[in-house]
């Protein structure tokens, strides 16, 4: 679900989705029983603005030579009188081994502004480039795609669109029922504020049930799980 989200022409509309759990956050299971690998092979969300569908956000989980591969796909188009006035596409691949991020690559078109991130783990750090400019961050960084179970515990997330670290604060707002694919699901509601602003609801299996965030124009963007 950078997998964070913002909206506006020439602004970053980055959807960062995630499933997270850690000690004491999701009460349905003890931490030891929670696996990093999600229970389902994919999560699909409709992206809504003012209740209208403007796109789709997907997470696909697979194995490659024993590594966990997470693919994030986002396609958004806002139209007015049949004319596309804003378009956003994002493709990202994360490769995880033994609970550590081994590589992250992404390609984003934010309404004509292009971002390319290439990174790999080396000597205790995640090293790479953003539009051919080098960077070096902690090897224990959690991507801002939001699917990782430890996201609510971290204070810094790695932007999968622009390759920048984002300082965040997370508040546990308690348990809530959310409708997923037509049925009520008991979830835990977390609010991220700071350089990323998201409300995220996680189910008992650490999957994302719903995401909302404010757009710069004041409208509310919702990721609705299908």
Secondary structure as GFF3:
##gff-version 3
##sequence-region A 1 226
A	DSSP	three_ten_helix	31	33	.	.	.	ID=ss1
A	DSSP	beta_strand	42	49	.	.	.	ID=ss2
A	DSSP	beta_strand	52	64	.	.	.	ID=ss3
A	DSSP	beta_strand	67	80	.	.	.	ID=ss4
A	DSSP	beta_strand	83	97	.	.	.	ID=ss5
A	DSSP	beta_strand	100	110	.	.	.	ID=ss6
A	DSSP	beta_strand	113	122	.	.	.	ID=ss7
A	DSSP	beta_strand	125	130	.	.	.	ID=ss8
A	DSSP	beta_strand	133	138	.	.	.	ID=ss9
A	DSSP	beta_strand	142	143	.	.	.	ID=ss10
A	DSSP	three_ten_helix	151	153	.	.	.	ID=ss11
A	DSSP	beta_strand	156	158	.	.	.	ID=ss12
A	DSSP	beta_strand	165	180	.	.	.	ID=ss13
A	DSSP	beta_strand	183	194	.	.	.	ID=ss14
A	DSSP	beta_strand	198	203	.	.	.	ID=ss15
A	DSSP	beta_strand	208	214	.	.	.	ID=ss16
A	DSSP	beta_strand	220	225	.	.	.	ID=ss17
###
